[in-house]
């Protein structure tokens, strides 16, 4: 490993990059499972469930 490439020396730029990332909202949409139910009820012959 080249001198200066340790994780400690890169921590600052890593923190800066992470802090600039957009916040992702992982909450489920307020469909209360309607989309899943619709897909489940399609009776697709290619889906064996």
GILINCOR-V481022 format. One record per helix or strand. SS is the DSSP state (hx for helix, st for strand). FROM is the first residue (numbers start at 1). LEN is the number of residues. If there is no record, write none. Layout:
# GILINCOR-V481022
ss=SS from=FROM len=LEN
ss=SS from=FROM len=LEN
This chain:
# GILINCOR-V481022
ss=hx from=7 len=14
ss=hx from=34 len=7
